[in-house]
Amino acid sequence: MNAETLEKQFKSSVCSDIELVKEGIDRYQIFTPFRFDDGDHYVTVLKKRGDRWIISDEGHTLMHLSYSMDVDNLFGSGNRSEIFHKALTEYSICENDGELYVEISDDNSYGNALYSIIQAISKVYDVLYLSREVVKSTFMDDLKQEIHRIIPKNAKVTSKWHDSTDTSMNYVVDYRIDQKGKKPIFLFGLNGNQKIDDATITILWLEKKYDFFSIGIYEDQEKYSRKSVAKMTDVCDRTFSSLLPNVDKIMNVIAKVDSSAKEISA
């Protein structure tokens, strides 16, 4: 199939503003009007791989995402990974070492293939703009991943821990971290005003029964009520304004809590 015929098929299936430019043997750049928010165009390349034609983004989409997030999260568990893999499945897109591509099944499917990969790129990029509730869940996914990554190897982590007498689970600790010879650490993920208030009340209730060191980690402290944040600051031993920029500091605090449950000065 010649380039002119291919271009007509692409225009018929996607939009009229498409240009096909030959770049070498069995390789064409497909210029479309679709862009990321910063103005960069989607990368779509028609090329031959083995005996089959494919349309590929040549790894550009995930590279673009990597400027704003850790793309490794797309290949783990949690909401971002679910959205990513759902987009690939929905539009029959393959992924290999960060490259997204779609195989051309026959001469009549070039246009549909271009449509599919453009839609998939758009959906994949949407992981940056999840709804507010999904973002909250993603923060907790990120927190879980980082906590299990940074705690000492001999530490025990219990998620959703509560006192045995609290059968209604009114006072739940997101993560209890136990280290040999040290008092427990009660760690809270703070991703909403209600969650901050609940954590404050939980710390006050547990202080009557336990000697522990408390840590609060905000999704983004500046987003929340100053009143709620102030109350949390009054009762929590150590708080962090956000997660990812403070991972090393959080790791150091966890490591330096001594047997009296007081933080050792660095």
Phi and psi in degrees as a GROMACS rama.xvg file:
@    title "Ramachandran Plot"
@    xaxis  label "Phi"
@    yaxis  label "Psi"
@TYPE xy
-80.6187  167.181  ASN-2
-62.6476  -38.3926  ALA-3
-63.0106  -42.7956  GLU-4
-65.7622  -41.0538  THR-5
-61.8821  -44.3411  LEU-6
-62.0442  -39.4988  GLU-7
-63.2611  -40.5573  LYS-8
-65.9045  -41.2199  GLN-9
-61.9254  -43.9301  PHE-10
-64.9253  -37.4723  LYS-11
-67.6366  -36.5319  SER-12
-88.2348  -28.2557  SER-13
-115.315  -72.7276  VAL-14
-165.545  166.942  CYS-15
-76.6948  -19.9252  SER-16
-89.2326  65.3092  ASP-17
-132.925  138.905  ILE-18
-131.1  134.507  GLU-19
-108.595  121.706  LEU-20
-122.702  123.365  VAL-21
-72.2739  131.619  LYS-22
-117.371  -5.61197  GLU-23
167.603  -165.462  GLY-24
-69.888  123.355  ILE-25
54.4692  40.5946  ASP-26
-148.31  128.764  ARG-27
-135.09  136.289  TYR-28
-87.7957  131.157  GLN-29
-104.993  109.512  ILE-30
-91.5635  123.743  PHE-31
-125.085  167.419  THR-32
-83.166  0.0988607  PRO-33
-81.3871  133.341  PHE-34
-133.707  156.958  ARG-35
-79.1926  171.34  PHE-36
-62.2981  -26.4613  ASP-37
-85.6238  3.07014  ASP-38
100.084  -13.701  GLY-39
-67.1649  138.74  ASP-40
-75.8924  150.869  HIS-41
-59.9734  142.977  TYR-42
-97.429  121.94  VAL-43
-135.018  122.989  THR-44
-126.458  128.518  VAL-45
-93.8132  122.217  LEU-46
-151.435  163.557  LYS-47
-97.9226  131.4  LYS-48
-125.105  110.237  ARG-49
67.8301  -125.578  GLY-50
-104.602  14.2229  ASP-51
-125.473  149.783  ARG-52
-91.0795  142.709  TRP-53
-135.052  159.439  ILE-54
-113.352  123.703  ILE-55
-125.822  150.95  SER-56
-93.3415  -1.87952  ASP-57
52.0934  33.9157  GLU-58
81.2354  2.99785  GLY-59
-68.4131  -37.1968  HIS-60
-62.7706  -50.3696  THR-61
-69.3615  -32.7175  LEU-62
-61.7637  -41.704  MET-63
-64.2062  -42.5476  HIS-64
-63.3754  -33.2387  LEU-65
-63.4174  -17.8748  SER-66
-70.1471  -21.3937  TYR-67
-120.651  -10.4238  SER-68
-157.395  167.555  MET-69
-84.9111  105.736  ASP-70
-69.1121  -13.4731  VAL-71
-61.0021  -25.7627  ASP-72
-65.1782  -20.3325  ASN-73
-71.9705  -17.1499  LEU-74
-111.178  10.4459  PHE-75
-105.607  -128.809  GLY-76
-122.168  169.497  SER-77
107.682  -179.524  GLY-78
-65.0931  -41.5439  ASN-79
-62.0035  -42.8455  ARG-80
-63.5537  -40.4526  SER-81
-63.1658  -44.3646  GLU-82
-63.6293  -43.4301  ILE-83
-60.1939  -52.2537  PHE-84
-71.6011  -29.7451  HIS-85
-64.6828  -40.6943  LYS-86
-63.3678  -42.3983  ALA-87
-63.5755  -44.2775  LEU-88
-66.7286  -43.7233  THR-89
-60.1999  -35.4065  GLU-90
-110.883  15.7568  TYR-91
54.9168  45.4279  SER-92
-98.1675  137.696  ILE-93
-95.3847  153.168  CYS-94
-131.026  133.216  GLU-95
-145.246  111.133  ASN-96
53.2726  41.3701  ASP-97
90.6019  -10.8204  GLY-98
-87.8814  133.39  GLU-99
-104.403  133.072  LEU-100
-154.513  160.464  TYR-101
-129.956  137.272  VAL-102
-86.7779  143.436  GLU-103
-88.2456  119.829  ILE-104
-83.45  -32.9162  SER-105
-159.896  176.724  ASP-106
-64.9353  -18.2456  ASP-107
-95.5186  2.04708  ASN-108
-110.67  7.94735  SER-109
-60.5618  -46.3566  TYR-110
-62.9973  -44.5573  GLY-111
-63.6932  -35.9172  ASN-112
-64.6547  -42.7667  ALA-113
-63.9246  -43.6487  LEU-114
-57.4821  -44.2676  TYR-115
-63.4851  -45.4653  SER-116
-71.8917  -32.1788  ILE-117
-65.3456  -44.1312  ILE-118
-63.1489  -41.1599  GLN-119
-64.6682  -43.7841  ALA-120
-58.7943  -42.9068  ILE-121
-62.1319  -44.569  SER-122
-66.8658  -41.7968  LYS-123
-61.8952  -41.5307  VAL-124
-66.6399  -21.3185  TYR-125
-66.4762  -11.7768  ASP-126
-61.9567  -19.4441  VAL-127
-78.4929  -14.76  LEU-128
-128.035  50.8909  TYR-129
-71.5507  160.836  LEU-130
-63.9972  162.218  SER-131
-59.0741  -41.2348  ARG-132
-67.8721  -39.1485  GLU-133
-68.0472  -35.3642  VAL-134
-61.4113  -40.3232  VAL-135
-59.2576  -45.9002  LYS-136
-64.1874  -37.4164  SER-137
-65.3923  -39.2981  THR-138
-58.0789  -43.5935  PHE-139
-67.6779  -34.4795  MET-140
-62.2459  -44.9297  ASP-141
-63.1355  -41.0272  ASP-142
-62.3515  -45.4244  LEU-143
-58.148  -46.2911  LYS-144
-61.5153  -44.3719  GLN-145
-71.2489  -39.1881  GLU-146
-60.1697  -46.5667  ILE-147
-69.8532  -20.7685  HIS-148
-82.3075  -35.2134  ARG-149
-100.693  -13.5214  ILE-150
-70.2712  151.74  ILE-151
-58.3362  150.158  PRO-152
-62.0037  -30.037  LYS-153
-88.2143  4.21099  ASN-154
-85.5446  151.059  ALA-155
-110.752  131.28  LYS-156
-113.797  129.184  VAL-157
-119.669  120.63  THR-158
-91.0649  151.069  SER-159
52.3961  45.1321  LYS-160
-78.2112  144.703  TRP-161
-148.279  157.287  HIS-162
-63.6616  144.383  ASP-163
-62.3661  -25.1021  SER-164
-82.4562  -12.7593  THR-165
-89.2456  69.5542  ASP-166
-66.9314  -22.8353  THR-167
-86.5904  -2.25495  SER-168
54.0027  49.7232  MET-169
-82.6827  -21.1622  ASN-170
-127.08  82.4824  TYR-171
-103.244  135.459  VAL-172
-100.077  127.103  VAL-173
-58.3516  -46.5918  ASP-174
-142.634  122.707  TYR-175
-99.8104  126.232  ARG-176
-114.832  117.618  ILE-177
-109.102  127.397  ASP-178
-123.203  139.426  GLN-179
-57.6292  128.841  LYS-180
79.5814  4.32614  GLY-181
-126.792  155.754  LYS-182
-73.1424  154.462  LYS-183
-66.9985  152.603  PRO-184
-105.737  128.809  ILE-185
-106.226  116.084  PHE-186
-114.7  135.917  LEU-187
-124.178  134.065  PHE-188
-90.7851  125.757  GLY-189
-114.879  98.4992  LEU-190
-126.962  36.396  ASN-191
171.898  155.103  GLY-192
-60.1393  -40.4416  ASN-193
-65.0894  -40.2478  GLN-194
-64.8049  -38.0721  LYS-195
-63.8848  -45.9947  ILE-196
-63.4896  -41.9903  ASP-197
-62.7756  -41.8614  ASP-198
-64.6616  -39.0746  ALA-199
-60.5271  -47.0887  THR-200
-64.7161  -40.3884  ILE-201
-62.0126  -44.0709  THR-202
-61.2678  -45.5564  ILE-203
-61.9663  -39.0845  LEU-204
-69.6788  -42.9639  TRP-205
-72.4186  -25.1603  LEU-206
-61.2073  -23.5167  GLU-207
-73.6843  -18.6522  LYS-208
-120.354  -21.3734  LYS-209
-133.728  152.105  TYR-210
-103.643  112.035  ASP-211
-146.479  168.77  PHE-212
-111.787  126.309  PHE-213
-104.416  140.928  SER-214
-129.925  131.463  ILE-215
-118.629  130.24  GLY-216
-121.219  117.58  ILE-217
-83.7814  148.158  TYR-218
-66.2651  -48.1259  GLU-219
-160.05  97.6987  ASP-220
-56.138  -33.9454  GLN-221
-67.2868  -16.6952  GLU-222
-80.1954  -14.3107  LYS-223
-105.846  165.907  TYR-224
-57.0273  130.504  SER-225
-61.6146  -35.0255  ARG-226
-64.2155  -45.8509  LYS-227
-64.5569  -43.8864  SER-228
-62.7038  -41.4672  VAL-229
-62.899  -42.9144  ALA-230
-63.853  -41.1885  LYS-231
-64.0503  -41.6096  MET-232
-61.2964  -35.1288  THR-233
-66.7579  -30.8852  ASP-234
-107.229  -20.1941  VAL-235
-92.3983  135.453  CYS-236
-63.8532  -38.129  ASP-237
-151.699  132.083  ARG-238
-124.586  155.111  THR-239
-128.267  136.866  PHE-240
-70.0798  -21.3417  SER-241
-161.191  172.415  SER-242
-88.737  -70.1832  LEU-243
-60.3196  -40.6591  LEU-244
-68.4992  -13.2118  PRO-245
-114.985  13.357  ASN-246
-56.8253  -45.4688  VAL-247
-63.4458  -39.5832  ASP-248
-66.3485  -41.0136  LYS-249
-61.8798  -43.6918  ILE-250
-59.7697  -41.9035  MET-251
-65.9423  -40.1203  ASN-252
-63.6217  -44.8884  VAL-253
-59.5275  -41.4264  ILE-254
-71.5112  -25.9098  ALA-255
-103.462  9.6633  LYS-256
-77.7274  125.307  VAL-257
-93.8668  -173.45  ASP-258
-69.1365  -16.5068  SER-259
-93.4722  8.18497  SER-260
66.8159  22.3731  ALA-261
-109.135  143.747  LYS-262
-72.5401  130.289  GLU-263
-78.741  133.193  ILE-264
-65.404  139.428  SER-265
